Amino acid sequence: MASTGTQIFAFVLALLGILGATVATLLPNWKVSADVGSNIITAISQMQGLWMDCTWYSTGMFSCTLKYSVLALPAYLQTARTTMVLSCVLAALGLCLASVGLKCTRWGGGQRAKRHAAMAAGTCFLASGFLCLVPASWYTKEVIVSFLDANVPESNKFEPGGAVYVAFVSSGFLLVGGSIFCLSCSGKRHGHQDLILLPPDKLLLQQQQQLLQQQQQQDQLQHQYCSLSPLDNKTGYSLQDYV
């Protein structure tokens, strides 16, 4: 298995990934209005996210409108909502499994159980990173296609916002962390029995019991050896047989 430091590094990357994916899911700036053309409008900036649309006005006012109708949304936006939520859920599940599979933790059972937990955590992180990468890529593609479309008015042109870049970086963290956890389980087993991690007091008690059992076995063998007498051997030499 991988070293403890490598697993902790992967855990930190996955933790940053789930935080970034959660923030990207909630941010309203998946795409922002592009400053093109010479049209003067009352709104300074427009932002559109997965759940709401926000607008900054020249008067300093800020307003947001929630997207209540799901069926009225385009396919890429519906897919982005679903996959980002699933990505956050899988990443949270992976963190729970990773805390059990870490070598530095005392819970989780033996080495075999920890390997299985680390493998499951890595799989969850990889799936979460893939689910976070798909909507970010698809959303960016739709924004760029709409921006390059000559039929779209300049006042309705948008460009990718900060939430898209946060989603890309978060997916990278999750993919790297999941890969490290999966690689930590690729080592060969050197023994048939699992080593169970015990607290120091229980481990000391177990060692004392083993020493006591070995001492009892030695005493039994010594007692059996001392109980044997040369006179009990009928085939041995005896002077009384010739008198």
TORKETI-69467 format. One record per atom (N, C-alpha, C, O): residue in one letter; x, y, z. Coordinates in steps of 0.02 Angstrom, whole numbers, plus 50000, padded with zeros to 5 digits. Example, Ala and Ser with C-alpha at 12.3 -4.5 7.8 and 13.67 -1.06 7.14 Angstrom:
2
a506604971650390a506154977550390a506604983550390a507124983450423s506424988850354s506844994750357s506455000250394s506705005750402
***
This chain:
243
m500424994050000m500005000050000m500445006350000m501035006050017a500135011849981a500505018149978a500665020450049a500355018250098s501145025050054s501335027650118s500775031850148s500315034050113t500835032950213t500325036850247t500295044050222t499755046950214g500885047050209g500905053850184g500565054550116g500225059550103t500655049550072t500335049850006t499575049450013t499215053049978q499335045150057q498615044550067q498325050950097q497775053050078i498675054050143i498435060350172i498415065750119i497945069850117f498915065950075f498925070750020f498325069749974f498005074549953a498175063449958a497595061949916a496945063949951a496485066449919f496905062850017f496315064750055f496205072350053f495645074650046v496755076150060v496705083450057v496475085749988v496065090249983l496745082649936l496525084449868l495785083049858l495425087149829a495555077249882a494845075649876a494415080449916a493865082349895l494655082449975l494285087250016l494225093949980l493685097049980l494765096249950l494735102449911l494275101749851l493925106349831g494275095649821g493845094449764g493105094849781g492725097849744i492915091949837i492195092049855i491985099149876i491425101249862l492445102849908l492275109749926l492185113949862l491715117949858g492635113049815g492585116749753g491965114849713g491635119249684a491805108449710a491205106249673a490575109049705a490105111049670t490545109249771t489965111949805t489885119449792t489345121949779v490455123049795v490435130249782v490235131649710v489825136149697a490515127749663a490345128749592a489605127349579a489295130649537t489325122549614t488615120849604t488165126649626t487645127849595l488365130149678l487935135349706l488065142249675l487635146649680l488645143349645l488805149949618l488345151749559l488175147349519p488155158149553p487715160149497p488085162449435p487765164649388n488745162049433n489125164849377n489425159249334n490035159249322w489005154649311w489245149749263w489375152949195w489815150749158k488995158049179k489155162149121k488975169349136k488485170749170v489385173949111v489305181149124v489255184749058v489505182449006s488935190549060s488855194448999s489525196948973s489955199049011a489595196548907a490215198648875a490185206048858a489655208548836d490725209548867d490765216748852d490955217548779d491525219048762v490455216748735v490575217548663v490055222448637v489515223348665g490235225748581g489765230348550g489775237148584g490125238248633s489375241548557s489345248448583s488675250148611s488515255948622n488255244948625n487595246248652n487645248348724n488015245348764i487265253548742i487245255848811i486605253348842i486055255148820i486675249248894i486095246348927i486125248249001i486635250449027t485565247449032t485525249349103t485875244349149t486085246149204a485945238149127a486265233149169a487015233049158a487245233049101i487395233049211i488125232849206i488355225749190i488765224749145s488095220949225s488315214049215s487735209349227s487315210449271q487725204049188q487235198749195q487595192149206q488095190649174m487335188249252m487615181649268m487065176449268m486505177749290q487225170549243q486755165049243q487095158849272q487665157149254g486745155649317g487005149649349g486545143749339g486105143849296l486655138549379l486235132549374l485555133449406l485075130149387w485515137849456w484905138449495w484585145449491w483995146149505m484975150449471m484705157249470m485075161449419m485625159849398d484755167049401d485045172149358d485085178649396d484605180649428c485665181949394c485765188049432c485975193649386c486275192549333t485815199849407t485955205749366t486195211349412t485895212849463w486745214549390w486985220649423w486755226649381w486895226749321y486415231449411y486185237449376y486665243249388y487065243349435s486615248149343s487055254049348s486915258149410s487345261949433t486325257449438t486145261049499t486435257949562t486365260549617g486775252249554g487055248749612g486605243449640g486795240049688m486015242449611m485555237249636m485755230449607m486055229949553f485585225349645f485755218449627f485145214149638f484855214149693s484945210549587s484345206349592s484485199549562s484875198849514c484165194349591c484245187449568c483555184449559c483085185949596t483495180149510t482865176649495t482995169249492t483425166949455l482625165449532l482705158249532l482385155049471l481895157549444k482685149549449k482415145749393k481965140249421k482205134849439y481325141649424y480865136949454y480685131249406y480635125449428s480585132749344s480365127749296s480965123649272s481435126349243v480945117149285v481485112749264v481405110649191v481895110349155l480795109349171l480675107049103l480815112449051l480955110948993a480775118749071a480895124249025a481635125449013a481815129348968l482075122349052l482785123349045l483065119248987l482775114048971p483605121448956p483915117448903p484225111048930p484325110348991a484365106448886a484605099748907a485275100248943a485385096748992y485725104448919y486385104748950y486345107549021y486735105649064l485855112049033l485785114749100l485475109649148l485675109249206q484985105849124q484705100549165q485235095249182q485265092849239t485635093449133t486165088649145t486685091249195t486925087549237a486845097649189a487335100649235a487075100449307a487455099049353r486445101949316r486155101649383r486225094649413r486455093749469t486005089749374t485985082849400t486685080249414t486815077449467t487145081149367t487805078349376t488205081849431t488605078549465m488115088249439m488475091749492m488235089549561m488635088849607v487585088549569v487325086149633v487575079049647v487785077449703l487555074749596l487815067949605l488565067949620l488795063949660s488925072549589s489645072949603s489775074749676s490215071749707c489405079349703c489495081249774c489315075449820c489645074349871v488775071849804v488575066249846v489095060649845v489265057949898l489345058949786l489845053649781l490495055749815l490825051649847a490675062049809a491285064349842a491225064049918a491705062249952a490635065749944a490535065250017a490565058050040a490855056650092l490275053450001l490325046350018l491045043950015l491265040050056g491415046349965g492125044549960g492535046950019g492995043450041l492375052850045l492735055350104l492615050950165l493075049650204c491995048650173c491845044150229c492225037550223c492495035050273l492255034750163l492625028550153l493375029550159l493735025250184a493615035350136a494335036750139a494575037450211a495135035350227s494155040250254s494345040850325s494425033950357s494805033250405v494075028950332v494155022150357v494755018750325v495105014850359g494885020150262g495435016850226g496125019750239g496615016750217l496175025450273l496835028350286l497235023950334l496965021150382k497875023250320k498295019050363k498415022250431k498575018650479c498345028850436c498485032150499c497905031850548c497975034050605t497335029250527t496755028750571t496735021850604t497005017050577r496425021450662r496395015250701r495745011450690r495685005650711w495255014650658w494635011150645w494645008450574w495045010550533g494205003750560g494165000950493g494364993650489g494294990650435g494624990650543g494804983550541g495514982550519g495954986750529g495624976550487g496294974650466g496494977950401g496154982150373q497084975650376q497354978550314q496914977050254q496844981150209r496604971050253r496164969350197r495564974050195r495384976550141a495254975250252a494674979750254a494874986850235a494494990350201k495464989050256k495694995750238k495834996250163k495695001450132r496104990950134r496214991050061r495564991650024r495504995449976h495064987850045h494404988150012h494094995050021h493794997749974a494154997950080a493875004650092a494235009950049a493915014450022a494895009350044a495275014150003a495095013349930a495045018349894m495005007149906m494805006149837m494115009049823m494005012149771a493645007949869a492965010749860a492985018349862a492635021649823a493395021249906a493455028549908a493745031349844a493505036349818g494265028049818g494565030249755g494075029849697g494055034249654t493665024549696t493155023949643t492645029549648t492435032349597c492435031149709c491955036649717c492245043349695c491905047349664f492885044449711f493205050749691f493275051249615f493175056549586l493455045649583l493515045749510l492845047049477l492795050949430a492325043649502a491665044749473a491425051949486a491115054949443s491575054549545s491375061449560s491745066449516s491445071249492g492395065349506g492765069849462g492525069549390g492495074749357f492345063649366f492075063049298f491395066549293f491275070049243l490965065649343l490315069049342l490375076649347l489935080249324c490905079049378c491015086249382c491325088949318c491215094749300l491705084749283l492035087049221l491555087449162l491605091949120v491075082749160v490605082549103v490185088949098v490175092049045p489835091149151p489425097249144p489845103449131p489625107949094a490435103849161a490855109749149a491065110149076a491065115549046s491235104449047s491435104448976s490845105948930s490895109948884w490285102748944w489695103748901w489445110948906w489275114048856y489425113648967y489195120548976y489655125448940y489425130048907t490315124348946t490785128848912t490695128448836t490735133548802k490585122448811k490495121648738k489875125448715k489895128748663e489325124948752e488705128548732e488805136148735e488545139648692v489155138548784v489265145748790v489695148248732v489555153548703i490215144448714i490655146648659i490285146448593i490355150948552v489885141148582v489505140648519v489015146548513v488945149448459s488675148248568s488205153848567s488565160448557s488305165048524f489165161148584f489545167248576f489775168248504f489775173948479l489955162848470l490195163348401l489635163448350l489755164348291d489015162448373d488445162548327d488295169748306d488185174048347a488305170948240a488185177648216a487465179848222a487315185848221n487005175148230n486295176748236n486105179048306n485565181748316v486545178148354v486395180148423v486585187548431v487135189448412p486135191648457p486295198748467p486885199648515p487005195448559e487245205048506e487835206248547e487645207348620e488045206048665s487045209848632s486835210848702s486675204348737s486625204248799n486595198848700n486435192248730n487025187548728n486945181548739k487605190048714k488205185648712k488495184948782k488545189848820f488685178848798f488975177348863f489635173748853f489785171248799e490025173748906e490655170048907e490695166048973e490355167749021p491105160748974p491145156549035p491345160649096p491785164949093g490995159249152g491135162749214g491595159049260g491865153749243g491685161849319g492155158949367g491945152149393g492375148049409a491295150749397a491065144249423a491285138549378a491415133049403v491325139649313v491545134449267v492275132649281v492445126749281y492695137649292y493405136249306y493485132749374y493925128449382v493075134649422v493095131149487v492895123849478v493185119449511a492405122549435a492195115549423a492755111649389a492855105749406f493115114649342f493665111149309f494215109449359f494475103749359v494405114249401v494935112949450v494715107749501v495115103549520s494095108049523s493845103149571s493835096149543s494005091349577s493635095449479s493645088849448s494355086149444s494465080149452g494845090449430g495535088249429g495765085749497g496105080649502f495595089349551f495775087149618f495465080349634f495795075949662l494835079449616l494495073149631l494795067449591l494875061949617l494955068549528l495245063249487l495945061249512l496105055349514v496345066149531v497015064549557v496965060949624v497315055949635g496535063449669g496455060149733g496185053049726g496415048549762g495705052049682g495445045249671g495955040649641g495975034749659s496375043049596s496895038849566s497395036649619s497615030849619i497585041149663i498065039349715i497775034049762i498115029349782f497135034849780f496835029849824f496775023149790f496875017949822c496625023049726c496585016649690c497265013349684c497325007249690l497785017349671l498455014649665l498725012249732l499165007949735s498465014949787s498695012649853s498475005649868s498725002649916c498015002849830c497774996049841c498074991049793c497894985149794s498534993249750s498814988749700s499404984749725s499654980449688g499644985949786g500204982249812g500034975049827g499464973449845k500534970549821k500434963449834k500424962149908k500734965649947r500054956949926r500004954949996r500584950350013r500744945849975h500894951650069h501474947650090h501284942550143h501724938850165g500694942350164g500494937550215g499784935350204g499394938550169h499614929550235h498944926850227h498474929450280h497864929250270q498734931950334q498314934350388q498344941950390q498864944950376d497794944850406d497764952150412d498014954350480d497894951050531l498374959850481l498614962750543l498084967550568l497924972350534i497834966350626i497304970450656i497634975950697i498054974550739l497434982050684l497694987750722l497334988250788l496724989150791l497714987750842l497424987950909l497724993750947l498284995950932p497354996350996p497635001451039p498234998651078p498294992651085p498675003051104p499285000551139p499124996051198p499484991151208d498604997551238d498464993451296d498224986551276d498424981551306k497804986051225k497564979551202k498134975551169k498174969451177l498574979051133l499134975651101l499604972851154l499854967251145l499744976551207l500174974051261l499854968151296l500204963351312l499194968351307l498844962751338l498874956451295l498964950951320q498814957451229q498844951651184q499544948551184q499614942451183q500064952751186q500744950151189q500874946351254q501204941151254q500614948851309q500694945451373q500344938651372q500614933751399q499754938251343q499404931951339q499784926951296q499814921051313q500084929251241q500474924751199q501084922151236q501244916251230l501424926451273l502004924251312l501804919351366l502164914551379l501224920451398l500994915851449l500824908951420l500984903851451q500524908851361q500374902451329q501004898751310q501044892651318q501504902251285q502144899051268q502484896251330q502774890751328q502454899851386q502764897451448q502404891251474q502734886651499q501734891051469q501364885151490q501534879151447q501594873651473q501614880151382q501794874551339q502494871851356q502594865851356q502964876251370q503634874151389q503624870351455q503984865351462d503224872551504d503174869051568d502884862151560d503114857351592q502384861451516q502094854851504q502594850051472q502644844251492l502974852551423l503474848251392l504024846251442l504254840551441q504234850851485q504744849251534q504484844351585q504864839951607h503854844851605h503574840151653h503534833151623h503674828251658q503334832651560q503304826051528q503994822951521q504054816851529y504494826851508y505174824251500y505454821851567y505794816751569c505314825451620c505574823651685c505214817551715c505504814051756s504594816351694s504214810751721s504444804051694s504264798851722l504834803851641l505084797551614l505664794951656l506094798951676s505694788351671s506224785251712s506564779851672s506234776251634p507234779051679p507584773651642p507344766751661p507404762251620l507084765651723l506864759051744l506224756951709l506064751051707d505844762151681d505224760351647d505344757251580d504874754651549n505954757451556n506104754551490n506264747251498n506784745551527k505844742751474k505924735551482k506494732751440k506764727451456t506684736251389t507224733751347t507894735851370t508394733751341g507934739951424g508574742251451g508944736751488g508654731451502y509584737751505y510004732951542y509854733151616y509824738551646s509754727051647s509624726451719s510024720751747s510014715351718l510384721751803l510794716651833l510374711051863l510614705451869q509754712451884q509344707451915q509144701851867q508964696451890d509184702951803d508994697751756d509504692151753d509344686751730y510124693251777y510654688251774y510814685351843y511254681151847v510474687351897v510604684751963v510124679151980v510154676352034
***
